[in-house]
Amino acid sequence: MNLEQNLEQKLEQQMQALIDNAPQDGETPLIMQAIAPVLKHFATRLQRSQYYILQSSDRSWLVTTLSNRSQPELEKNVIYGFPTLKDSHNFQIHPDPQILTLAVPVLHILFQMFAMTMVDSVVFFETPGDMIHGTEVSRPDLESAIQRQLQQIGNIYKNSPPNPPPNIA
């Protein structure tokens, strides 16, 4: 099996885990299935099936605020996804024992980012040892794509309502 097929298989497994672990309220698993193509689309722009995320002792992900050098009032809140455990440790200049590292499947990161309104993007570093070049996934871009997908699904249901069961009186 080549790397691309292996990644596709892992993404399928991750999506199934998200669906299986969604609240079984009758609606959430359907929404998860509807947005699966969007999450997979964003994930296929990346090279890995999982990344290492820094988190605090209360299990919240570490958010870094970046400022624009020429306009310091412009800020962006990002989460970093590291390709290796070593890279996540090397990121901290002064290691903090309260900061933990967690290996997180890429689809879970994207899904969580969608729900984290205070986060602007996730920067995924692909090459071990390279903390300069990363792939940024913008939360507004992801949110917009998910909204379009849900709107399309909604329009399909509006235009073709489900058939009533044949035994209905």
C-alpha positions in Angstrom: 0.0 0.0 0.0 1.4 3.4 -1.0 1.6 6.4 1.4 -1.4 8.1 -0.3 -3.6 5.0 0.1 -2.4 4.6 3.7 -3.2 8.2 4.5 -6.7 7.8 2.9 -7.4 4.7 4.9 -6.3 6.4 8.2 -8.5 9.4 7.3 -11.5 7.1 6.8 -10.8 5.5 10.2 -10.5 8.9 11.9 -13.8 10.0 10.3 -15.5 6.9 11.5 -14.2 7.4 15.0 -15.5 11.0 15.0 -18.9 9.8 13.8 -19.0 6.9 16.3 -18.0 9.2 19.2 -20.5 11.9 18.3 -23.5 12.4 20.6 -26.0 9.8 19.4 -28.9 12.3 19.3 -30.0 11.3 15.8 -28.7 14.6 14.3 -25.0 14.9 15.1 -23.8 11.7 13.4 -25.6 12.9 10.3 -24.0 16.3 10.4 -20.6 14.6 10.9 -21.2 12.5 7.8 -22.2 15.6 5.9 -19.1 17.5 6.8 -16.7 14.5 6.4 -15.8 15.4 2.7 -14.8 19.0 3.8 -12.7 17.8 6.7 -11.0 15.2 4.4 -10.4 17.8 1.7 -8.5 20.0 4.2 -6.7 17.0 5.6 -5.5 15.9 2.2 -3.6 19.2 1.8 -1.4 18.0 4.7 1.2 15.2 4.8 0.4 13.4 8.0 -2.4 11.5 9.6 -1.6 12.9 13.1 0.3 15.8 14.6 1.5 16.6 18.1 -0.3 19.4 19.9 0.8 21.1 23.0 -1.7 21.3 25.8 -1.9 22.7 29.3 -2.5 20.6 32.4 -6.2 21.3 32.1 -6.2 19.6 28.7 -6.8 22.8 26.7 -4.7 23.2 23.6 -1.9 25.8 23.8 -2.9 28.9 21.7 -0.1 31.2 20.6 -0.9 34.8 19.8 1.1 36.2 16.8 1.5 39.9 16.1 2.1 41.5 12.7 5.6 43.1 12.8 4.6 46.2 10.9 1.1 46.5 12.5 1.4 45.1 16.1 -2.3 45.8 16.7 -3.1 43.0 14.2 -3.0 39.7 16.0 -3.8 36.1 15.2 -4.4 33.2 17.5 -2.8 29.9 16.2 -2.3 26.4 17.4 0.7 24.5 16.1 0.7 21.0 14.9 4.1 19.4 15.0 5.3 16.4 12.9 7.2 14.7 15.7 7.2 14.6 19.5 10.8 15.9 19.5 9.7 19.0 17.5 6.9 19.7 19.9 9.5 19.6 22.8 12.0 21.7 20.9 9.4 24.4 20.3 9.5 25.4 23.9 12.6 27.5 24.6 12.1 26.9 28.4 10.3 23.6 28.8 7.3 23.9 31.2 6.4 20.7 33.0 2.7 21.9 33.0 2.7 21.7 29.1 2.0 18.3 27.8 2.2 16.9 24.3 -0.7 14.9 22.7 -0.7 13.0 19.4 -4.0 14.0 17.8 -5.4 12.6 14.5 -5.5 15.3 11.9 -9.3 15.2 11.3 -9.9 15.6 15.1 -7.7 18.7 15.0 -9.6 20.2 12.1 -13.0 19.3 13.8 -11.9 20.8 17.1 -10.5 24.0 15.3 -14.0 24.5 13.7 -15.5 24.6 17.2 -12.8 26.9 18.7 -14.0 30.4 17.8 -11.0 32.1 19.5 -8.5 30.3 17.2 -7.8 31.8 13.8 -5.8 28.9 12.3 -3.7 25.9 12.9 -0.2 25.8 11.5 0.9 22.3 10.6 4.7 21.8 10.4 5.4 19.0 8.0 9.1 18.5 8.0 10.8 17.4 11.2 13.2 20.1 12.4 11.7 22.8 10.3 9.7 25.2 12.4 9.7 28.0 9.8 7.8 26.5 6.9 4.3 25.2 7.8 0.9 24.8 6.2 -1.7 27.1 7.6 -5.3 26.0 7.8 -7.6 29.0 8.5 -10.6 28.5 10.7 -12.7 31.0 8.7 -11.9 29.0 5.5 -12.8 25.7 7.1 -16.0 27.2 8.6 -17.0 28.7 5.3 -16.5 25.3 3.5 -18.5 23.5 6.2 -21.3 26.0 6.0 -21.5 25.6 2.2 -21.5 21.8 2.5 -24.3 21.9 5.1 -26.3 24.4 2.9 -25.9 22.1 -0.1 -27.1 19.1 2.0 -30.0 21.2 3.3 -31.0 22.2 -0.3 -30.9 18.6 -1.4 -33.4 17.6 1.3 -35.6 20.6 0.6 -35.8 19.8 -3.1 -36.4 16.1 -2.6 -38.2 15.3 0.6 -38.0 11.7 1.8 -40.7 9.4 0.5 -43.3 8.4 3.1 -43.3 4.7 4.0 -45.6 2.6 1.9 -47.6 1.4 4.8 -48.7 4.8 6.0 -52.5 5.1 6.1 
